[in-house]
Amino acid sequence: MTIEMTLMGIGDFFNAIMTPLHAAISFILMWAYRFWSMITGPDQGLTWVLAIMTLTVLVRTLLIPLFVKQINSARNMQLIQPKMREIQEKYGADRQRMGIEQQKLMKAEGVNPAASCFPLLLQMPVFIALYQVLYSAANSRALGYFFQKDHDLVRSLLKAKFFGAELAGQFWLEDWSLFGPTQIMAIILILAMTGLFFVTQKQLMGKNMPPEALQGPMAQQQKMMLYMFPFMYLFIGLWISLGVLVYWVTNNLWTLGQQYLLIRNNPTPGTPAYIDWEERMTKKGLDPEQIQAERRAKRTKTPQPGANSRAVAGTTNTSENGETPATGVVRQQIQRQQPARQSRATRTTPKKK
């Protein structure tokens, strides 16, 4: 009896969370569908595709601050790894003291390991709610307040076709003699979302991770995940309706573009992307070291020594080869790992005579 009551309590809690999301999903889809209907026409597959894409863009726009925190947290975790190893070597025998010192370091550097999980955790309920709303529509049932209020929306979504493929349909069939446009479109969307995920992760590892982060057991695990997750995408996509696949593809495309802009404009120091950014800033007559110091002060909310004085004086401390001291260290580290990129960077910074 206790187990049954516990399960009922969990079910009630789950429904209490999902019911408002079902209502919100149905409202956004209804609003977006009516808007695009004025342009592409009602009861069109393209209209519903645009409505689902609008939902995706709206959700991801709301999550931009968390996404930025996620990337910054992951980057800061990479940067403090040398200090973390020092703490482990110093307090390896005292686990409690080691944990306290690591917490102090992360707090001082403005690092929050949980921040990297927030965007994914917040998107999962939305993904599940959309799946349930579209799955119910595929079975001629209304889920979500605004779909329940207007059954014509459900019937329109149920009949919607995009290049002959049913948006409420999925790849997997009980009767494979019915294989047709829906399954072909599902294959295209599954390959698209898988490819976008792979390119996104490859971009992150190849451009915005320091060379030392690409070595060791953790790096091997990341490489395994890079190739394992696409297979999971392929498997899961077989049982997901085309409408949800449209959401997933749009979401992955947004992630790729957003990550590209963030890596280009605020890369991790000691990475190939940082060298590219540093060269662009130098060509514009800006001081990369000063920009980094100001950004670090903003993240940690602590003033960086000498940052304000350089800003006031408008000068930069340089070494004999025209590089800032911190930049020179970074370039030497990258040079050992990537001599081709260093040679290009060196040519853009002529030596002082």
Contacts in CASP RR format, 6 or more apart in sequence:
PFRMAT RR
TARGET T0000
AUTHOR 0000-0000-0000
METHOD contacts of the structure
MODEL  1
MTIEMTLMGIGDFFNAIMTPLHAAISFILMWAYRFWSMITGPDQGLTWVL
AIMTLTVLVRTLLIPLFVKQINSARNMQLIQPKMREIQEKYGADRQRMGI
EQQKLMKAEGVNPAASCFPLLLQMPVFIALYQVLYSAANSRALGYFFQKD
HDLVRSLLKAKFFGAELAGQFWLEDWSLFGPTQIMAIILILAMTGLFFVT
QKQLMGKNMPPEALQGPMAQQQKMMLYMFPFMYLFIGLWISLGVLVYWVT
NNLWTLGQQYLLIRNNPTPGTPAYIDWEERMTKKGLDPEQIQAERRAKRT
KTPQPGANSRAVAGTTNTSENGETPATGVVRQQIQRQQPARQSRATRTTP
KKK
17 125 0 8 1.000
18 125 0 8 1.000
18 128 0 8 1.000
18 129 0 8 1.000
18 132 0 8 1.000
19 144 0 8 1.000
21 125 0 8 1.000
21 126 0 8 1.000
21 129 0 8 1.000
22 129 0 8 1.000
22 132 0 8 1.000
22 133 0 8 1.000
22 143 0 8 1.000
22 144 0 8 1.000
22 145 0 8 1.000
23 144 0 8 1.000
23 145 0 8 1.000
23 146 0 8 1.000
24 129 0 8 1.000
25 55 0 8 1.000
25 126 0 8 1.000
25 129 0 8 1.000
25 130 0 8 1.000
25 133 0 8 1.000
25 144 0 8 1.000
26 133 0 8 1.000
26 143 0 8 1.000
26 144 0 8 1.000
26 145 0 8 1.000
26 146 0 8 1.000
26 147 0 8 1.000
26 148 0 8 1.000
26 153 0 8 1.000
27 145 0 8 1.000
27 146 0 8 1.000
28 54 0 8 1.000
28 55 0 8 1.000
28 58 0 8 1.000
29 51 0 8 1.000
29 52 0 8 1.000
29 55 0 8 1.000
29 133 0 8 1.000
29 146 0 8 1.000
29 147 0 8 1.000
29 153 0 8 1.000
30 146 0 8 1.000
30 147 0 8 1.000
30 150 0 8 1.000
30 153 0 8 1.000
32 50 0 8 1.000
32 51 0 8 1.000
32 52 0 8 1.000
32 54 0 8 1.000
32 55 0 8 1.000
33 47 0 8 1.000
33 48 0 8 1.000
33 51 0 8 1.000
33 153 0 8 1.000
33 156 0 8 1.000
35 51 0 8 1.000
35 54 0 8 1.000
36 46 0 8 1.000
36 47 0 8 1.000
36 50 0 8 1.000
36 51 0 8 1.000
36 54 0 8 1.000
37 44 0 8 1.000
37 47 0 8 1.000
40 46 0 8 1.000
40 47 0 8 1.000
40 50 0 8 1.000
41 47 0 8 1.000
42 156 0 8 1.000
43 156 0 8 1.000
43 159 0 8 1.000
43 160 0 8 1.000
44 160 0 8 1.000
45 160 0 8 1.000
45 161 0 8 1.000
45 162 0 8 1.000
45 167 0 8 1.000
46 162 0 8 1.000
47 160 0 8 1.000
48 156 0 8 1.000
48 157 0 8 1.000
48 160 0 8 1.000
48 162 0 8 1.000
48 167 0 8 1.000
48 243 0 8 1.000
49 162 0 8 1.000
49 167 0 8 1.000
49 243 0 8 1.000
49 246 0 8 1.000
52 130 0 8 1.000
52 243 0 8 1.000
52 246 0 8 1.000
52 247 0 8 1.000
52 250 0 8 1.000
53 246 0 8 1.000
53 247 0 8 1.000
53 250 0 8 1.000
55 130 0 8 1.000
55 247 0 8 1.000
56 247 0 8 1.000
56 250 0 8 1.000
56 251 0 8 1.000
56 254 0 8 1.000
57 250 0 8 1.000
57 254 0 8 1.000
59 123 0 8 1.000
59 126 0 8 1.000
60 67 0 8 1.000
60 251 0 8 1.000
60 254 0 8 1.000
60 255 0 8 1.000
60 258 0 8 1.000
63 119 0 8 1.000
63 122 0 8 1.000
63 123 0 8 1.000
64 258 0 8 1.000
66 115 0 8 1.000
66 118 0 8 1.000
66 119 0 8 1.000
66 122 0 8 1.000
67 119 0 8 1.000
67 258 0 8 1.000
68 262 0 8 1.000
69 112 0 8 1.000
69 115 0 8 1.000
69 118 0 8 1.000
70 115 0 8 1.000
70 116 0 8 1.000
70 117 0 8 1.000
70 118 0 8 1.000
70 119 0 8 1.000
71 259 0 8 1.000
71 262 0 8 1.000
72 115 0 8 1.000
72 266 0 8 1.000
72 299 0 8 1.000
73 111 0 8 1.000
73 112 0 8 1.000
73 113 0 8 1.000
73 115 0 8 1.000
73 116 0 8 1.000
74 116 0 8 1.000
75 208 0 8 1.000
75 268 0 8 1.000
76 109 0 8 1.000
76 110 0 8 1.000
76 111 0 8 1.000
76 299 0 8 1.000
77 111 0 8 1.000
77 113 0 8 1.000
78 209 0 8 1.000
78 210 0 8 1.000
78 213 0 8 1.000
78 268 0 8 1.000
79 109 0 8 1.000
79 268 0 8 1.000
79 269 0 8 1.000
80 105 0 8 1.000
80 106 0 8 1.000
80 109 0 8 1.000
80 111 0 8 1.000
81 212 0 8 1.000
81 213 0 8 1.000
83 105 0 8 1.000
84 102 0 8 1.000
84 105 0 8 1.000
87 98 0 8 1.000
87 99 0 8 1.000
87 101 0 8 1.000
87 102 0 8 1.000
87 105 0 8 1.000
88 98 0 8 1.000
90 98 0 8 1.000
90 101 0 8 1.000
91 97 0 8 1.000
91 98 0 8 1.000
91 99 0 8 1.000
91 101 0 8 1.000
92 98 0 8 1.000
105 111 0 8 1.000
106 112 0 8 1.000
106 113 0 8 1.000
108 300 0 8 1.000
109 300 0 8 1.000
110 299 0 8 1.000
110 300 0 8 1.000
123 251 0 8 1.000
127 244 0 8 1.000
127 247 0 8 1.000
127 248 0 8 1.000
130 244 0 8 1.000
130 247 0 8 1.000
131 240 0 8 1.000
131 241 0 8 1.000
131 244 0 8 1.000
132 143 0 8 1.000
133 143 0 8 1.000
133 144 0 8 1.000
133 147 0 8 1.000
134 157 0 8 1.000
134 167 0 8 1.000
134 168 0 8 1.000
134 241 0 8 1.000
134 243 0 8 1.000
134 244 0 8 1.000
135 241 0 8 1.000
136 142 0 8 1.000
136 143 0 8 1.000
136 147 0 8 1.000
136 154 0 8 1.000
137 143 0 8 1.000
137 147 0 8 1.000
137 154 0 8 1.000
137 157 0 8 1.000
137 158 0 8 1.000
137 168 0 8 1.000
138 158 0 8 1.000
138 168 0 8 1.000
138 169 0 8 1.000
138 241 0 8 1.000
140 154 0 8 1.000
140 155 0 8 1.000
140 158 0 8 1.000
141 154 0 8 1.000
142 148 0 8 1.000
142 151 0 8 1.000
142 154 0 8 1.000
146 153 0 8 1.000
147 153 0 8 1.000
147 154 0 8 1.000
157 167 0 8 1.000
157 168 0 8 1.000
158 168 0 8 1.000
160 166 0 8 1.000
160 167 0 8 1.000
160 168 0 8 1.000
161 167 0 8 1.000
161 181 0 8 1.000
162 185 0 8 1.000
162 242 0 8 1.000
163 181 0 8 1.000
163 185 0 8 1.000
164 181 0 8 1.000
164 182 0 8 1.000
164 185 0 8 1.000
165 181 0 8 1.000
165 182 0 8 1.000
165 184 0 8 1.000
165 185 0 8 1.000
165 186 0 8 1.000
165 242 0 8 1.000
166 182 0 8 1.000
166 242 0 8 1.000
167 241 0 8 1.000
167 242 0 8 1.000
167 243 0 8 1.000
167 246 0 8 1.000
168 241 0 8 1.000
168 242 0 8 1.000
168 243 0 8 1.000
169 182 0 8 1.000
169 186 0 8 1.000
169 241 0 8 1.000
169 242 0 8 1.000
170 182 0 8 1.000
170 186 0 8 1.000
170 237 0 8 1.000
170 238 0 8 1.000
170 239 0 8 1.000
170 240 0 8 1.000
170 241 0 8 1.000
170 242 0 8 1.000
171 182 0 8 1.000
171 183 0 8 1.000
171 186 0 8 1.000
171 187 0 8 1.000
171 190 0 8 1.000
171 237 0 8 1.000
171 238 0 8 1.000
171 239 0 8 1.000
172 238 0 8 1.000
172 239 0 8 1.000
173 179 0 8 1.000
173 183 0 8 1.000
182 242 0 8 1.000
185 242 0 8 1.000
186 237 0 8 1.000
186 238 0 8 1.000
186 242 0 8 1.000
186 245 0 8 1.000
189 242 0 8 1.000
189 245 0 8 1.000
189 246 0 8 1.000
189 248 0 8 1.000
189 249 0 8 1.000
190 233 0 8 1.000
190 234 0 8 1.000
190 237 0 8 1.000
190 238 0 8 1.000
190 245 0 8 1.000
192 249 0 8 1.000
192 252 0 8 1.000
193 233 0 8 1.000
193 245 0 8 1.000
193 248 0 8 1.000
193 249 0 8 1.000
193 252 0 8 1.000
194 230 0 8 1.000
194 233 0 8 1.000
194 234 0 8 1.000
195 230 0 8 1.000
195 252 0 8 1.000
196 249 0 8 1.000
196 252 0 8 1.000
196 253 0 8 1.000
196 255 0 8 1.000
196 256 0 8 1.000
197 229 0 8 1.000
197 230 0 8 1.000
197 233 0 8 1.000
197 252 0 8 1.000
198 226 0 8 1.000
198 230 0 8 1.000
199 256 0 8 1.000
200 252 0 8 1.000
200 255 0 8 1.000
200 256 0 8 1.000
200 259 0 8 1.000
201 225 0 8 1.000
201 226 0 8 1.000
201 229 0 8 1.000
202 226 0 8 1.000
203 256 0 8 1.000
203 259 0 8 1.000
203 260 0 8 1.000
203 263 0 8 1.000
204 259 0 8 1.000
204 263 0 8 1.000
205 214 0 8 1.000
205 222 0 8 1.000
205 223 0 8 1.000
205 226 0 8 1.000
206 214 0 8 1.000
206 272 0 8 1.000
207 263 0 8 1.000
207 267 0 8 1.000
207 271 0 8 1.000
207 272 0 8 1.000
207 273 0 8 1.000
208 263 0 8 1.000
208 267 0 8 1.000
208 268 0 8 1.000
208 271 0 8 1.000
208 273 0 8 1.000
209 268 0 8 1.000
209 271 0 8 1.000
210 268 0 8 1.000
210 269 0 8 1.000
210 270 0 8 1.000
210 271 0 8 1.000
210 333 0 8 1.000
211 270 0 8 1.000
211 333 0 8 1.000
211 334 0 8 1.000
211 336 0 8 1.000
211 337 0 8 1.000
211 338 0 8 1.000
213 219 0 8 1.000
237 245 0 8 1.000
240 248 0 8 1.000
263 273 0 8 1.000
264 273 0 8 1.000
264 276 0 8 1.000
264 277 0 8 1.000
265 277 0 8 1.000
266 277 0 8 1.000
266 295 0 8 1.000
267 273 0 8 1.000
267 274 0 8 1.000
267 276 0 8 1.000
267 277 0 8 1.000
268 274 0 8 1.000
269 292 0 8 1.000
269 330 0 8 1.000
270 330 0 8 1.000
270 333 0 8 1.000
270 334 0 8 1.000
271 334 0 8 1.000
272 334 0 8 1.000
272 338 0 8 1.000
272 341 0 8 1.000
274 330 0 8 1.000
275 330 0 8 1.000
275 331 0 8 1.000
275 334 0 8 1.000
275 341 0 8 1.000
275 342 0 8 1.000
275 345 0 8 1.000
277 288 0 8 1.000
278 288 0 8 1.000
278 327 0 8 1.000
278 345 0 8 1.000
279 345 0 8 1.000
279 348 0 8 1.000
281 287 0 8 1.000
281 288 0 8 1.000
281 291 0 8 1.000
282 288 0 8 1.000
282 348 0 8 1.000
282 349 0 8 1.000
283 348 0 8 1.000
287 310 0 8 1.000
287 314 0 8 1.000
287 316 0 8 1.000
287 324 0 8 1.000
288 324 0 8 1.000
288 327 0 8 1.000
289 316 0 8 1.000
289 324 0 8 1.000
289 326 0 8 1.000
289 327 0 8 1.000
290 307 0 8 1.000
290 310 0 8 1.000
290 311 0 8 1.000
290 316 0 8 1.000
292 326 0 8 1.000
293 304 0 8 1.000
293 306 0 8 1.000
293 307 0 8 1.000
293 310 0 8 1.000
294 304 0 8 1.000
294 307 0 8 1.000
294 311 0 8 1.000
296 304 0 8 1.000
297 303 0 8 1.000
297 304 0 8 1.000
297 307 0 8 1.000
310 316 0 8 1.000
310 317 0 8 1.000
316 324 0 8 1.000
317 324 0 8 1.000
317 325 0 8 1.000
318 324 0 8 1.000
318 352 0 8 1.000
319 325 0 8 1.000
319 328 0 8 1.000
320 351 0 8 1.000
320 352 0 8 1.000
321 349 0 8 1.000
321 351 0 8 1.000
321 352 0 8 1.000
322 349 0 8 1.000
322 351 0 8 1.000
322 352 0 8 1.000
323 331 0 8 1.000
323 349 0 8 1.000
331 342 0 8 1.000
331 345 0 8 1.000
331 346 0 8 1.000
334 341 0 8 1.000
334 342 0 8 1.000
334 345 0 8 1.000
335 342 0 8 1.000
END
